[in-house]
Amino acid sequence: MNEIDFVYPLSSELEDRLRVKANKIRGRIVSFVVQYEAFIQGQWRPIVRYDTAHRFAHRDVLHPDGSSDKQPLDFPSLSLAFTFAIQDLKSLWQWYRYGYEKEMEK
């Protein structure tokens, strides 16, 4: 089994990052975690996580109160779900952060 494990900075201020972990067997993704984290009010906070926990690919949108919304992903392979997760978070991380910070104001 091959492991992929890295952190990818998203902002020039280094206050936003993508944490990526995956396992591959024979070139195919068999499990993964792709998580967007933001440094807000002095601590790293997970904002959105894509993973294969619970035996299916899904997205968890995390909220400041500790709750989360789970949304299943419908892709023909985990490799496609993994690629989608990375692209989604790379392109929409600012939107996710904005929503999280707005919720913190309530």
mmCIF file of the C-alpha atoms, coordinates in Angstrom:
data_MODEL
# 
_entry.id   MODEL 
# 
loop_
_atom_site.group_PDB 
_atom_site.id 
_atom_site.type_symbol 
_atom_site.label_atom_id 
_atom_site.label_alt_id 
_atom_site.label_comp_id 
_atom_site.label_asym_id 
_atom_site.label_entity_id 
_atom_site.label_seq_id 
_atom_site.pdbx_PDB_ins_code 
_atom_site.Cartn_x 
_atom_site.Cartn_y 
_atom_site.Cartn_z 
_atom_site.occupancy 
_atom_site.B_iso_or_equiv 
_atom_site.pdbx_formal_charge 
_atom_site.auth_seq_id 
_atom_site.auth_comp_id 
_atom_site.auth_asym_id 
_atom_site.auth_atom_id 
_atom_site.pdbx_PDB_model_num 
ATOM 1   C CA . MET A 1 1   ? 0.000   0.000  0.000  1.00 0.00 ? 1   MET A CA 1 
ATOM 2   C CA . ASN A 1 2   ? 1.264   3.470  -0.909 1.00 0.00 ? 2   ASN A CA 1 
ATOM 3   C CA . GLU A 1 3   ? 0.508   6.407  1.363  1.00 0.00 ? 3   GLU A CA 1 
ATOM 4   C CA . ILE A 1 4   ? 0.005   10.012 0.352  1.00 0.00 ? 4   ILE A CA 1 
ATOM 5   C CA . ASP A 1 5   ? 0.366   12.539 3.177  1.00 0.00 ? 5   ASP A CA 1 
ATOM 6   C CA . PHE A 1 6   ? 1.010   16.261 2.775  1.00 0.00 ? 6   PHE A CA 1 
ATOM 7   C CA . VAL A 1 7   ? -0.128  19.750 3.756  1.00 0.00 ? 7   VAL A CA 1 
ATOM 8   C CA . TYR A 1 8   ? -0.705  22.279 0.979  1.00 0.00 ? 8   TYR A CA 1 
ATOM 9   C CA . PRO A 1 9   ? -0.790  26.024 1.799  1.00 0.00 ? 9   PRO A CA 1 
ATOM 10  C CA . LEU A 1 10  ? -3.733  27.858 0.248  1.00 0.00 ? 10  LEU A CA 1 
ATOM 11  C CA . SER A 1 11  ? -3.062  31.465 1.239  1.00 0.00 ? 11  SER A CA 1 
ATOM 12  C CA . SER A 1 12  ? 0.064   33.599 1.089  1.00 0.00 ? 12  SER A CA 1 
ATOM 13  C CA . GLU A 1 13  ? -0.423  34.433 4.788  1.00 0.00 ? 13  GLU A CA 1 
ATOM 14  C CA . LEU A 1 14  ? -0.208  30.673 5.537  1.00 0.00 ? 14  LEU A CA 1 
ATOM 15  C CA . GLU A 1 15  ? -3.460  30.869 7.510  1.00 0.00 ? 15  GLU A CA 1 
ATOM 16  C CA . ASP A 1 16  ? -5.299  28.451 5.237  1.00 0.00 ? 16  ASP A CA 1 
ATOM 17  C CA . ARG A 1 17  ? -4.194  24.953 4.350  1.00 0.00 ? 17  ARG A CA 1 
ATOM 18  C CA . LEU A 1 18  ? -5.281  21.716 2.790  1.00 0.00 ? 18  LEU A CA 1 
ATOM 19  C CA . ARG A 1 19  ? -4.394  18.527 4.672  1.00 0.00 ? 19  ARG A CA 1 
ATOM 20  C CA . VAL A 1 20  ? -4.328  15.502 2.361  1.00 0.00 ? 20  VAL A CA 1 
ATOM 21  C CA . LYS A 1 21  ? -3.996  11.833 3.320  1.00 0.00 ? 21  LYS A CA 1 
ATOM 22  C CA . ALA A 1 22  ? -4.760  8.860  1.118  1.00 0.00 ? 22  ALA A CA 1 
ATOM 23  C CA . ASN A 1 23  ? -3.956  5.204  0.680  1.00 0.00 ? 23  ASN A CA 1 
ATOM 24  C CA . LYS A 1 24  ? -3.445  3.608  -2.716 1.00 0.00 ? 24  LYS A CA 1 
ATOM 25  C CA . ILE A 1 25  ? -3.326  -0.014 -3.730 1.00 0.00 ? 25  ILE A CA 1 
ATOM 26  C CA . ARG A 1 26  ? -2.105  -0.779 -7.248 1.00 0.00 ? 26  ARG A CA 1 
ATOM 27  C CA . GLY A 1 27  ? -2.545  2.853  -8.268 1.00 0.00 ? 27  GLY A CA 1 
ATOM 28  C CA . ARG A 1 28  ? -6.127  3.153  -7.017 1.00 0.00 ? 28  ARG A CA 1 
ATOM 29  C CA . ILE A 1 29  ? -7.281  5.247  -4.075 1.00 0.00 ? 29  ILE A CA 1 
ATOM 30  C CA . VAL A 1 30  ? -8.819  3.014  -1.394 1.00 0.00 ? 30  VAL A CA 1 
ATOM 31  C CA . SER A 1 31  ? -9.276  5.616  1.379  1.00 0.00 ? 31  SER A CA 1 
ATOM 32  C CA . PHE A 1 32  ? -8.697  9.330  1.851  1.00 0.00 ? 32  PHE A CA 1 
ATOM 33  C CA . VAL A 1 33  ? -9.083  12.441 3.974  1.00 0.00 ? 33  VAL A CA 1 
ATOM 34  C CA . VAL A 1 34  ? -8.911  15.897 2.393  1.00 0.00 ? 34  VAL A CA 1 
ATOM 35  C CA . GLN A 1 35  ? -9.492  18.660 4.925  1.00 0.00 ? 35  GLN A CA 1 
ATOM 36  C CA . TYR A 1 36  ? -9.525  22.446 4.660  1.00 0.00 ? 36  TYR A CA 1 
ATOM 37  C CA . GLU A 1 37  ? -8.236  24.098 7.836  1.00 0.00 ? 37  GLU A CA 1 
ATOM 38  C CA . ALA A 1 38  ? -8.080  27.804 8.691  1.00 0.00 ? 38  ALA A CA 1 
ATOM 39  C CA . PHE A 1 39  ? -6.135  29.645 11.389 1.00 0.00 ? 39  PHE A CA 1 
ATOM 40  C CA . ILE A 1 40  ? -8.859  31.701 13.082 1.00 0.00 ? 40  ILE A CA 1 
ATOM 41  C CA . GLN A 1 41  ? -8.662  33.430 16.464 1.00 0.00 ? 41  GLN A CA 1 
ATOM 42  C CA . GLY A 1 42  ? -5.312  31.879 17.289 1.00 0.00 ? 42  GLY A CA 1 
ATOM 43  C CA . GLN A 1 43  ? -6.060  28.254 16.452 1.00 0.00 ? 43  GLN A CA 1 
ATOM 44  C CA . TRP A 1 44  ? -6.326  25.877 13.513 1.00 0.00 ? 44  TRP A CA 1 
ATOM 45  C CA . ARG A 1 45  ? -9.934  24.971 12.819 1.00 0.00 ? 45  ARG A CA 1 
ATOM 46  C CA . PRO A 1 46  ? -11.208 22.261 10.468 1.00 0.00 ? 46  PRO A CA 1 
ATOM 47  C CA . ILE A 1 47  ? -13.820 23.824 8.164  1.00 0.00 ? 47  ILE A CA 1 
ATOM 48  C CA . VAL A 1 48  ? -14.624 21.200 5.499  1.00 0.00 ? 48  VAL A CA 1 
ATOM 49  C CA . ARG A 1 49  ? -13.533 17.577 5.359  1.00 0.00 ? 49  ARG A CA 1 
ATOM 50  C CA . TYR A 1 50  ? -13.930 15.033 2.587  1.00 0.00 ? 50  TYR A CA 1 
ATOM 51  C CA . ASP A 1 51  ? -13.245 11.455 3.655  1.00 0.00 ? 51  ASP A CA 1 
ATOM 52  C CA . THR A 1 52  ? -14.087 7.800  3.359  1.00 0.00 ? 52  THR A CA 1 
ATOM 53  C CA . ALA A 1 53  ? -14.868 7.130  7.021  1.00 0.00 ? 53  ALA A CA 1 
ATOM 54  C CA . HIS A 1 54  ? -18.087 5.189  7.622  1.00 0.00 ? 54  HIS A CA 1 
ATOM 55  C CA . ARG A 1 55  ? -17.216 3.171  4.474  1.00 0.00 ? 55  ARG A CA 1 
ATOM 56  C CA . PHE A 1 56  ? -18.403 5.732  1.931  1.00 0.00 ? 56  PHE A CA 1 
ATOM 57  C CA . ALA A 1 57  ? -17.066 8.937  0.394  1.00 0.00 ? 57  ALA A CA 1 
ATOM 58  C CA . HIS A 1 58  ? -18.687 12.055 1.820  1.00 0.00 ? 58  HIS A CA 1 
ATOM 59  C CA . ARG A 1 59  ? -18.192 15.709 2.717  1.00 0.00 ? 59  ARG A CA 1 
ATOM 60  C CA . ASP A 1 60  ? -18.535 17.057 6.235  1.00 0.00 ? 60  ASP A CA 1 
ATOM 61  C CA . VAL A 1 61  ? -19.150 20.784 6.530  1.00 0.00 ? 61  VAL A CA 1 
ATOM 62  C CA . LEU A 1 62  ? -18.052 21.622 10.061 1.00 0.00 ? 62  LEU A CA 1 
ATOM 63  C CA . HIS A 1 63  ? -19.562 24.391 12.158 1.00 0.00 ? 63  HIS A CA 1 
ATOM 64  C CA . PRO A 1 64  ? -18.094 26.478 14.988 1.00 0.00 ? 64  PRO A CA 1 
ATOM 65  C CA . ASP A 1 65  ? -20.544 24.947 17.489 1.00 0.00 ? 65  ASP A CA 1 
ATOM 66  C CA . GLY A 1 66  ? -19.072 21.489 16.820 1.00 0.00 ? 66  GLY A CA 1 
ATOM 67  C CA . SER A 1 67  ? -21.914 20.205 14.648 1.00 0.00 ? 67  SER A CA 1 
ATOM 68  C CA . SER A 1 68  ? -21.466 19.049 11.067 1.00 0.00 ? 68  SER A CA 1 
ATOM 69  C CA . ASP A 1 69  ? -23.480 18.386 7.938  1.00 0.00 ? 69  ASP A CA 1 
ATOM 70  C CA . LYS A 1 70  ? -22.674 15.123 6.138  1.00 0.00 ? 70  LYS A CA 1 
ATOM 71  C CA . GLN A 1 71  ? -23.238 14.958 2.379  1.00 0.00 ? 71  GLN A CA 1 
ATOM 72  C CA . PRO A 1 72  ? -22.557 11.703 0.474  1.00 0.00 ? 72  PRO A CA 1 
ATOM 73  C CA . LEU A 1 73  ? -20.523 11.867 -2.736 1.00 0.00 ? 73  LEU A CA 1 
ATOM 74  C CA . ASP A 1 74  ? -21.754 9.992  -5.785 1.00 0.00 ? 74  ASP A CA 1 
ATOM 75  C CA . PHE A 1 75  ? -18.723 9.155  -7.928 1.00 0.00 ? 75  PHE A CA 1 
ATOM 76  C CA . PRO A 1 76  ? -17.978 5.917  -9.764 1.00 0.00 ? 76  PRO A CA 1 
ATOM 77  C CA . SER A 1 77  ? -14.614 5.579  -7.976 1.00 0.00 ? 77  SER A CA 1 
ATOM 78  C CA . LEU A 1 78  ? -12.820 6.815  -4.880 1.00 0.00 ? 78  LEU A CA 1 
ATOM 79  C CA . SER A 1 79  ? -10.091 8.192  -7.157 1.00 0.00 ? 79  SER A CA 1 
ATOM 80  C CA . LEU A 1 80  ? -12.607 10.555 -8.771 1.00 0.00 ? 80  LEU A CA 1 
ATOM 81  C CA . ALA A 1 81  ? -14.067 11.539 -5.385 1.00 0.00 ? 81  ALA A CA 1 
ATOM 82  C CA . PHE A 1 82  ? -10.525 12.235 -4.100 1.00 0.00 ? 82  PHE A CA 1 
ATOM 83  C CA . THR A 1 83  ? -9.696  14.420 -7.112 1.00 0.00 ? 83  THR A CA 1 
ATOM 84  C CA . PHE A 1 84  ? -12.994 16.292 -6.774 1.00 0.00 ? 84  PHE A CA 1 
ATOM 85  C CA . ALA A 1 85  ? -12.366 16.924 -3.064 1.00 0.00 ? 85  ALA A CA 1 
ATOM 86  C CA . ILE A 1 86  ? -8.961  18.487 -3.704 1.00 0.00 ? 86  ILE A CA 1 
ATOM 87  C CA . GLN A 1 87  ? -10.226 20.652 -6.562 1.00 0.00 ? 87  GLN A CA 1 
ATOM 88  C CA . ASP A 1 88  ? -13.316 21.782 -4.646 1.00 0.00 ? 88  ASP A CA 1 
ATOM 89  C CA . LEU A 1 89  ? -11.320 22.898 -1.623 1.00 0.00 ? 89  LEU A CA 1 
ATOM 90  C CA . LYS A 1 90  ? -8.589  24.550 -3.688 1.00 0.00 ? 90  LYS A CA 1 
ATOM 91  C CA . SER A 1 91  ? -11.139 26.618 -5.586 1.00 0.00 ? 91  SER A CA 1 
ATOM 92  C CA . LEU A 1 92  ? -13.732 27.352 -2.865 1.00 0.00 ? 92  LEU A CA 1 
ATOM 93  C CA . TRP A 1 93  ? -11.734 27.586 0.373  1.00 0.00 ? 93  TRP A CA 1 
ATOM 94  C CA . GLN A 1 94  ? -12.337 31.359 0.663  1.00 0.00 ? 94  GLN A CA 1 
ATOM 95  C CA . TRP A 1 95  ? -16.090 30.831 0.415  1.00 0.00 ? 95  TRP A CA 1 
ATOM 96  C CA . TYR A 1 96  ? -15.989 28.082 3.064  1.00 0.00 ? 96  TYR A CA 1 
ATOM 97  C CA . ARG A 1 97  ? -13.922 30.285 5.385  1.00 0.00 ? 97  ARG A CA 1 
ATOM 98  C CA . TYR A 1 98  ? -16.280 33.232 4.931  1.00 0.00 ? 98  TYR A CA 1 
ATOM 99  C CA . GLY A 1 99  ? -19.281 31.083 5.857  1.00 0.00 ? 99  GLY A CA 1 
ATOM 100 C CA . TYR A 1 100 ? -17.522 29.671 8.926  1.00 0.00 ? 100 TYR A CA 1 
ATOM 101 C CA . GLU A 1 101 ? -16.490 33.117 10.165 1.00 0.00 ? 101 GLU A CA 1 
ATOM 102 C CA . LYS A 1 102 ? -20.031 34.428 9.646  1.00 0.00 ? 102 LYS A CA 1 
ATOM 103 C CA . GLU A 1 103 ? -21.363 31.584 11.777 1.00 0.00 ? 103 GLU A CA 1 
ATOM 104 C CA . MET A 1 104 ? -18.843 32.469 14.507 1.00 0.00 ? 104 MET A CA 1 
ATOM 105 C CA . GLU A 1 105 ? -20.329 35.974 14.695 1.00 0.00 ? 105 GLU A CA 1 
ATOM 106 C CA . LYS A 1 106 ? -23.744 34.639 15.743 1.00 0.00 ? 106 LYS A CA 1 
# 
